[in-house]
């Protein structure tokens, strides 16, 4: 029997995407499933953080990273010590971590030298669920490593990160943000490489649900249908599109609003209306187009109130998450993107008016640094990068549509500049609020993470700002 203390991984330090060595595990091979039935994405290898999990390095770096492989719905912590002197390096604070989410510790030069010389010990010190991390098969930036010296600017490295498989996210709203960015940037090779990870053939949809449980060939909630905008554009004959259409039809209420668990949500402006509109446009299906536009109108009527924009409305909880930045991003991005598909229609003046109202409502809440707070009208909630990127992308699209041309585009450019300062040297976006699992408390509390989903929203913003003919 292998001792729980004997599991040791030897790992090379890596520059931004170039591994100098291959990870291997002594005494235990990487797993693809966990005892709980959760599945590791894409068949990549993962392993649990045991009582003492050791890593050795053959290079130096000032950032130590690991990537979570299996979803968690609790607050977990991993303590990191140097292997010989057992000096504390730091603690990975992994609250409500989702699969494919990187975490990093930024080291001072003295600690970095010790880590390079001695290696590290990882041990979980908080949380009932065991932490699983990628150890094999994943792109090098998602494996345990010390980040060494990087070449190029963080802005240039951001685009390389976004175009690589290290930007993969769980299928649904998170991956959909990345797919839309790759499509907007015109990188169809990268877009197709992402789609192949979920659509391995003409019929299959292979993915895990938000709790890392296999959900192949099924759709579970409205947030899961955002990727069908990209699928409709690149794989219009794929069998999974029929899954999306059946799902939307099954979730319509008496007014034909597509709901999630009986709840009207701002997410649906982006995750339902937008892909439905793309598909309706591609198929020249006026009925589907009109249904997509109805999703926008119903969300406007149900979620916009005198005191602001709400994320959700349900009979059980009423209106919740007022003026949450990512909620504003979903609402406005879905509205702007969908309107941009139909320049020839003359029956959309009410939706154009709503987009213009939103632009003039959100602009004064942008802070002097170029970002928006996690809750737009609550400075104590602090600046938040993913929602800011989504709002700014919507403003830039609105300007292209002739709405808030000068002020909206200037605000979008200011946000883009601010977001660049939140990139790691190798191009990951930091400063995002965690995936919304811990309620308003988590969102208001200032906890921030690395987010490839946020990189997708940022990529959409950069794509829009680079359209020829606009300065």
Secondary structure, DSSP 8 states (H G I E B T S, - for coil): ---TT--EEE---B-SS-BSS--EEESS--BSB-TTSBB-GGG-EEEE--SSEEEE-SS--SEEEEEE-S--SSEEEEEEEETTT--EEEEEEEET--TTEEEEEE--HHHHHHHHHH-EEEEEEE-SS--EEEEESS-GGGSSEEE----S-HHHHHHHHHHSGGG---TTHHHHHHHHHHHHTT-HHHHHHHHHHH--SSS----B-TTSBB-TT---SGGGGTTHHHHHHH-TT-THHHHHHHHHHHTB-TT--B-BTTBEETHHIIIIIIHHHHHHHHTT-HHHHHHHHHHHHHHHHHHEETTEEEEEEETTTEEEEETBHHHHHHHHHHHHHHHHT-TT-SS-HHHHHHHHHHHHHHHTTS-TTS-EEEETTEEEEEEEHHHHHHHHHHHHHHHHTTSSHHHHHHHHHHHHHHHHTTB-TTS-B--EE--S-SHHHHHHTT-EE--HHHHHHHHHHHHHHT-TT--
